[in-house]
């Protein structure tokens, strides 16, 4: 594929994904991955990998139907790809039983861009970054990535409670320190956003920033990441983690906060902040996914449930 450092939007569906392997240990490489006619159509799903259980197969079925209607270009996963404890290695059979054997519809046979969730970190997180998984199923692309339009970040290292000494669920396995990892994440995200020429800037991570769901907001992201997004004109932050569908637009932030974490187990109830003024526009405590269609001046998103009903829509425009 041709190498480049930027993407000029002569064709809207031309998307550049800059890939840096774990912890920015290798130099950034940019790949021109899509070069067809507008509009751009994608699906977004999170918190799904349960061997088809907890209605995962029903969500997958509707994703296939909607994906066919939209002729989607790719799928974005917002993390928690394999429950309960990620993968044990690149040969783990759960990759097949929770991914390859579930998302079998023709329209879903496209590239999946995935971020890691906290449950992925409970296993061998680096296994999901390995190219061996892509050899098992060519759709799978889970790298640390940033793009001219979509910027993917690993939010797990920011959450302090995961990495305290008495938390045995999470063991730091990467070859540099967590603080150095975070520093690389923030530096790479800032650089990518500052140099982007995209009209639309969308950041994807696993953890919530603002949420009325069970997990609620993530203080560390609000403190360390959100100011970078706001300073660089990011339009929206898309996440999973809370097992629901959700749209928040606060008066004190320019971003739209979108949660698509209904890929399987849901119905977990509202969080302790449910009565606070969070800017909540929509909340659905159940299974589902999001479908996004974009053109140079338009952004349209629908939240779907497992019956194919559109529960909530968002339309934005730019000159």
MARTOR-981834 format. One record per residue (C-alpha): x, y, z. Coordinates in pm, 1 decimal, always signed. Example, Ala and Ser with C-alpha at 12.3 -4.5 7.8 and 13.67 -1.06 7.14 Angstrom:
BEGIN
- east	north	up
- +1230.0	-450.0	+780.0
- +1367.0	-106.0	+714.0
This chain:
BEGIN
- east	north	up
- +0.0	+0.0	+0.0
- +126.4	+351.2	-71.3
- +303.8	+538.2	+204.1
- +197.5	+885.8	+306.2
- +207.2	+1121.3	+599.6
- -121.6	+1298.6	+539.7
- -448.3	+1256.5	+356.2
- -604.1	+1515.9	+126.4
- -980.8	+1475.4	+106.3
- -1017.8	+1473.5	-270.8
- -1221.2	+1158.4	-209.3
- -1399.8	+1144.2	+124.3
- -1360.3	+772.2	+171.1
- -985.8	+802.6	+155.1
- -878.7	+730.5	+512.0
- -526.8	+716.9	+648.6
- -458.1	+505.9	+955.4
- -126.4	+569.7	+1127.6
- -17.6	+255.2	+1306.8
- +228.8	+240.5	+1592.4
- +298.6	-95.9	+1751.3
- +270.1	-121.8	+2132.9
- +390.9	+181.8	+2323.7
- +512.9	+359.3	+2011.5
- +817.8	+133.2	+2012.3
- +831.5	+144.2	+1634.3
- +814.1	+440.2	+1397.8
- +474.1	+557.6	+1280.3
- +361.2	+428.8	+941.1
- +64.1	+565.2	+745.5
- -146.1	+346.3	+519.6
- -396.1	+454.2	+257.2
- -668.4	+197.8	+328.3
- -981.2	+319.1	+147.9
- -1009.8	+490.7	-188.2
- -1367.0	+458.3	-311.7
- -1661.7	+688.8	-352.8
- -1838.7	+873.3	-70.2
- -2019.0	+835.0	+163.6
- -1834.6	+644.3	+433.0
- -2044.8	+385.1	+619.7
- -1934.4	+199.7	+932.2
- -2075.8	+4.9	+1226.6
- -1966.1	+52.7	+1587.5
- -2005.2	-217.1	+1853.0
- -1842.8	-285.6	+2188.5
- -1831.4	-523.8	+2483.3
- -1925.1	-828.2	+2278.7
- -1703.2	-1139.4	+2295.5
- -1905.2	-1403.2	+2483.6
- -1903.1	-1710.5	+2253.9
- -2231.9	-1591.4	+2105.4
- -2413.6	-1582.0	+2440.2
- -2609.7	-1296.6	+2602.8
- -2769.1	-1209.9	+2266.6
- -2432.9	-1156.4	+2098.6
- -2557.3	-1357.2	+1798.9
- -2875.4	-1148.1	+1776.6
- -2674.2	-826.7	+1775.7
- -2447.7	-979.0	+1509.7
- -2749.2	-1073.4	+1296.9
- -2883.0	-718.0	+1295.7
- -2535.0	-581.2	+1231.3
- -2523.1	-800.8	+922.6
- -2862.0	-676.7	+802.1
- -2783.6	-308.7	+856.6
- -2432.3	-357.0	+723.5
- -2572.5	-498.0	+400.1
- -2819.0	-211.7	+357.8
- -2545.5	+46.6	+409.0
- -2277.0	-147.1	+221.0
- -2042.4	-75.0	+510.8
- -1672.2	-12.4	+467.8
- -1554.8	-142.2	+805.5
- -1646.3	-208.5	+1168.6
- -1510.2	-34.4	+1478.3
- -1496.0	-222.9	+1809.0
- -1484.2	-11.6	+2124.5
- -1317.0	-284.1	+2331.1
- -1382.4	-567.5	+2575.5
- -1349.2	-794.0	+2277.4
- -1319.7	-1121.2	+2472.2
- -1478.2	-1201.2	+2810.7
- -1411.9	-1246.9	+3088.8
- -1033.9	-1230.1	+3073.2
- -927.0	-1152.9	+2718.6
- -723.1	-1407.2	+2526.2
- -459.9	-1638.1	+2670.3
- -252.2	-1609.5	+2353.7
- -275.1	-1578.6	+1977.4
- -387.3	-1943.2	+1953.5
- -680.0	-1903.8	+2197.5
- -989.7	-2076.8	+2057.3
- -1212.7	-1798.4	+2191.8
- -1096.8	-1581.3	+1904.5
- -1283.7	-1822.1	+1678.1
- -1585.5	-1890.7	+1899.9
- -1644.2	-1524.8	+1995.1
- -1544.5	-1353.4	+1670.4
- -1498.9	-1560.8	+1354.6
- -1791.1	-1796.8	+1421.8
- -2030.6	-1519.0	+1533.2
- -1989.5	-1237.0	+1279.6
- -2044.5	-1455.8	+973.8
- -2275.4	-1234.8	+765.5
- -2137.5	-1129.1	+429.2
- -2148.9	-756.9	+506.2
- -1931.4	-808.3	+816.1
- -1649.4	-966.8	+616.0
- -1458.6	-641.3	+620.2
- -1182.7	-495.0	+833.7
- -1252.5	-461.8	+1206.5
- -1059.7	-182.7	+1379.6
- -1049.4	-262.0	+1751.2
- -925.8	-101.5	+2070.4
- -850.0	-292.5	+2389.5
- -1090.4	-288.6	+2684.4
- -1021.6	-357.1	+3049.6
- -1136.6	-719.6	+3019.1
- -887.8	-764.2	+2734.0
- -615.6	-647.1	+2970.9
- -711.2	-919.0	+3219.5
- -565.0	-1169.9	+2975.7
- -275.1	-1143.7	+2735.4
- -344.3	-799.9	+2592.3
- -48.9	-815.4	+2355.2
- -195.1	-1127.7	+2193.5
- -469.0	-914.3	+2038.6
- -204.4	-690.6	+1884.8
- -26.6	-986.5	+1726.5
- -32.9	-1034.4	+1351.2
- -100.6	-1404.0	+1411.5
- -466.9	-1320.2	+1475.4
- -490.7	-1144.5	+1140.4
- -352.4	-1458.6	+981.2
- -631.2	-1657.5	+1150.4
- -899.1	-1410.2	+1034.7
- -796.0	-1142.4	+787.1
- -1061.8	-901.8	+916.5
- -888.7	-849.9	+1250.4
- -687.8	-530.6	+1297.0
- -607.6	-444.4	+1657.2
- -308.1	-215.5	+1672.3
- -244.3	+110.0	+1852.0
- -372.5	+342.1	+1580.5
- -439.8	+703.1	+1502.7
- -599.9	+828.5	+1183.2
- -673.6	+1137.9	+984.1
- -1037.3	+1092.1	+1070.2
- -1060.3	+828.6	+1343.5
- -806.3	+835.1	+1625.8
- -787.7	+517.1	+1834.9
- -643.2	+530.4	+2187.3
- -579.3	+271.8	+2457.3
- -756.1	+407.6	+2765.8
- -676.6	+122.0	+3006.9
- -338.6	+247.7	+3134.3
- -499.0	+572.6	+3251.5
- -733.5	+403.5	+3502.6
- -542.2	+412.2	+3830.8
- -760.6	+156.5	+4012.5
- -654.0	-121.3	+3774.0
- -287.9	-89.7	+3862.0
- -284.7	-70.5	+4242.5
- -82.2	-342.9	+4413.3
- -378.9	-535.0	+4554.1
- -561.5	-562.6	+4218.4
- -466.5	-907.0	+4087.9
- -690.0	-884.1	+3779.7
- -442.8	-662.0	+3595.9
- -71.1	-724.9	+3548.6
- +133.2	-477.5	+3344.8
- +300.8	-683.1	+3069.7
- +436.8	-430.3	+2823.5
- +812.2	-365.8	+2799.4
- +806.2	-2.9	+2915.2
- +655.3	+147.5	+3228.0
- +289.0	+242.3	+3243.5
- +377.0	+609.6	+3291.0
- +599.9	+604.7	+2982.5
- +318.9	+432.1	+2791.9
- +74.6	+706.1	+2896.2
- +323.1	+975.1	+2797.1
- +358.4	+817.6	+2451.6
- -20.9	+791.3	+2417.8
- -74.3	+1159.2	+2499.7
- +213.3	+1274.4	+2280.1
- +103.7	+1066.3	+1980.1
- -259.4	+1169.7	+2016.4
- -167.0	+1537.5	+2041.3
- +66.8	+1519.0	+1741.3
- -187.2	+1332.9	+1528.2
- -470.5	+1572.4	+1608.4
- -259.3	+1883.4	+1559.1
- -138.8	+1772.6	+1216.3
- -473.5	+1637.6	+1094.4
- -640.0	+1818.8	+806.5
- -966.9	+1629.9	+848.4
- -1295.1	+1816.6	+860.9
- -1424.6	+1559.0	+1110.5
- -1215.1	+1432.7	+1400.1
- -1345.7	+1133.8	+1595.2
- -1161.9	+966.9	+1883.1
- -1237.0	+606.1	+1981.9
- -1145.9	+450.4	+2316.7
- -1289.0	+188.3	+2547.2
- -1366.2	+377.1	+2867.1
- -1639.4	+634.5	+2915.3
- -1564.4	+999.5	+2972.5
- -1916.6	+1098.2	+3073.5
- -2184.3	+834.1	+3138.6
- -2501.0	+768.9	+3339.0
- -2439.2	+393.5	+3317.5
- -2312.2	+162.1	+3589.1
- -1946.2	+256.3	+3546.8
- -2007.8	+627.7	+3519.8
- -1741.2	+867.1	+3397.3
- -1365.8	+814.9	+3401.1
- -1194.8	+1090.6	+3597.6
- -847.8	+1023.3	+3455.6
- -967.2	+1064.8	+3096.5
- -1156.2	+1382.4	+3178.9
- -838.6	+1522.4	+3334.8
- -570.0	+1401.6	+3094.4
- -734.5	+1331.1	+2757.9
- -1044.7	+1547.1	+2718.6
- -854.3	+1881.0	+2725.1
- -644.9	+1758.0	+2429.6
- -958.0	+1666.0	+2235.0
- -1126.8	+1998.8	+2304.7
- -813.7	+2197.4	+2216.6
- -790.3	+2025.5	+1877.6
- -1149.6	+2049.8	+1758.2
- -1249.2	+1686.6	+1804.5
- -1615.5	+1639.3	+1720.4
- -1696.7	+1328.1	+1921.0
- -1560.7	+1060.7	+2150.1
- -1694.0	+706.7	+2096.3
- -1653.4	+441.9	+2365.8
- -1784.7	+119.3	+2515.0
- -1731.1	-4.0	+2874.5
- -2082.2	+74.7	+2996.6
- -2300.6	-196.7	+2841.4
- -2557.3	+36.1	+2690.4
- -2624.5	+281.5	+2409.0
- -2587.0	+643.1	+2506.7
- -2553.1	+997.7	+2372.3
- -2436.6	+1285.8	+2590.5
- -2387.4	+1646.6	+2481.2
- -2286.5	+1873.4	+2765.9
- -2305.7	+2250.3	+2761.4
- -1947.3	+2276.9	+2891.7
- -1786.6	+2074.2	+2611.0
- -1783.5	+2095.2	+2232.0
- -1781.3	+1713.9	+2195.3
- -2059.4	+1462.5	+2157.8
- -2000.9	+1157.5	+2381.4
- -2134.2	+834.9	+2228.1
- -2140.7	+495.4	+2400.3
- -2180.1	+177.9	+2194.2
- -2122.4	-99.8	+2445.7
- -2427.2	-318.9	+2384.7
- -2264.0	-600.4	+2189.3
- -2376.5	-876.1	+2426.6
- -2446.5	-871.7	+2803.2
- -2643.0	-561.9	+2905.0
- -2936.0	-453.2	+3125.7
- -2702.6	-352.4	+3408.2
- -2894.6	-49.6	+3531.6
- -2810.8	+314.8	+3579.0
- -2520.0	+441.7	+3785.4
- -2514.6	+654.0	+4098.1
- -2489.9	+969.6	+3885.6
- -2818.4	+900.7	+3706.3
- -2989.2	+1208.9	+3847.6
- -2706.2	+1452.4	+3782.8
- -2706.8	+1707.5	+3502.9
- -2492.1	+1513.5	+3257.1
- -2624.6	+1651.1	+2928.8
- -2792.6	+1317.4	+2855.3
- -2964.0	+1310.7	+2514.5
- -3037.9	+937.9	+2495.5
- -2988.2	+623.5	+2704.1
- -3081.7	+261.0	+2633.3
- -2992.0	-5.9	+2887.8
- -2983.8	-295.7	+2641.6
- -2810.4	-466.0	+2351.5
- -2743.5	-294.5	+2023.2
- -2491.5	-109.3	+1809.0
- -2438.2	+211.0	+1614.5
- -2433.7	+274.0	+1240.4
- -2252.8	+580.7	+1106.9
- -2274.0	+739.9	+762.8
- -2052.1	+1032.7	+672.7
- -1998.8	+1266.7	+382.0
- -1768.1	+1569.7	+364.4
- -2022.8	+1800.8	+526.7
- -2257.4	+1557.4	+702.6
- -2245.1	+1309.8	+991.2
- -2536.8	+1076.1	+1060.1
- -2556.5	+808.0	+1329.6
- -2834.2	+565.3	+1428.4
- -2847.4	+347.3	+1739.6
- -3009.2	+7.7	+1665.8
- -3148.6	-255.6	+1903.6
- -3140.8	-631.9	+1841.8
- -3475.1	-617.4	+1658.8
- -3346.5	-367.6	+1404.7
- -3534.6	-70.6	+1550.8
- -3371.3	+271.1	+1530.7
- -3375.8	+403.6	+1886.5
- -3196.2	+735.8	+1847.0
- -3035.2	+936.9	+1568.2
- -2777.5	+1211.9	+1556.5
- -2727.2	+1446.9	+1262.4
- -2447.0	+1701.5	+1241.1
- -2333.5	+1922.1	+956.0
- -2038.1	+2138.7	+863.7
- -1992.7	+2383.6	+577.6
